[in-house]
Amino acid sequence: MKTLAITSAIAAAVMLSACASSPSMPSFNQQALPATVQVPAGHKVAMETVGAGDITYECKLKKDSADQFEWTFIGPDAQLTDRGGMNVGKYFGPPATWQSNDGSKVTATQLAVAPAGAGNIPSQLVKANPAMGNGAMMGVKYIQRVATRGGVAPAGMCGAGNAGAKEKVQYQADYIFWKAA
C-alpha cells in the first residue's frame, strides 16, 4: 500500500512538472495582461523563454532640442533560456533580433507597450517579420515581453558634460513566442 502511495505521488509530481514546462501551456493568463499587449485570437504559444542581460543607453541630445539631453535606448544584449534554465538563444539589437541556438532568427516591429510597474521596462507586443533560417523561429507571428524586471533608463545625470556616455542596465523579461494555431 505504501509503495502505491509513493508511486502515485511521483506520477502526480511528474505530471505537474510536465504541465509547468509545456510550451503549449503558458505560465500566465492572457486576460490578466493589458489588452494592448494580448496576442490576437488564433495563435498558440510555440516557445516560452526568459531573457536576462543588459540594455545599453546613451546620453544624447533630445530629438528636436538644441540643449536638452536624455538617456536614449541603444539596444539589448540578453541570453534566452527555457523554463528549465537551459540556454536556447539570444536577444540583441538593433534591430531587435531573437536568435535560436539552431541558427534561425526573427526580427520584429513593435505594435504596443503597456506599463509594467515602477522601475521596469514596459510589457510589449511585437509582430514578427518572416524568420531567417530553418528552426525554432520559423512561423513565429508574435512575440510578447512580459514579467519584466529592471531595464529602465539610468537615473544618473545626462547632460552636455557626459554626452556620448553609455550605461548598461540589467533586466529580465519573459519572451513568449506565438505561432498560428
Stockholm file with secondary structure:
# STOCKHOLM 1.0

chainA/1-181         MKTLAITSAIAAAVMLSACASSPSMPSFNQQALPATVQVPAGHKVAMETVGAGDITYECKLKKDSADQFEWTFIGPDAQLTDRGGMNVGKYFGPPATWQSNDGSKVTATQLAVAPAGAGNIPSQLVKANPAMGNGAMMGVKYIQRVATRGGVAPAGMCGAGNAGAKEKVQYQADYIFWKAA
#=GR chainA/1-181 SS CHHHHHHHHHHHHHHHHHHHHCTTSCSSCGGGSCGGGSCCSSEEEEEEEEEEEEEEEEEEECTTCSSCEEEEEEEEEEEEECTTSCEEEEEETTTTEEEETTSCEEEEEEEEEECCCTTBCCEEEEEECCCBSSSTTTTEEEEEEEEEEEBCCCCSCCSGGGTTCEEEEEEEEEEEEEEEC
#=GC SS_cons         CHHHHHHHHHHHHHHHHHHHHCTTSCSSCGGGSCGGGSCCSSEEEEEEEEEEEEEEEEEEECTTCSSCEEEEEEEEEEEEECTTSCEEEEEETTTTEEEETTSCEEEEEEEEEECCCTTBCCEEEEEECCCBSSSTTTTEEEEEEEEEEEBCCCCSCCSGGGTTCEEEEEEEEEEEEEEEC
//
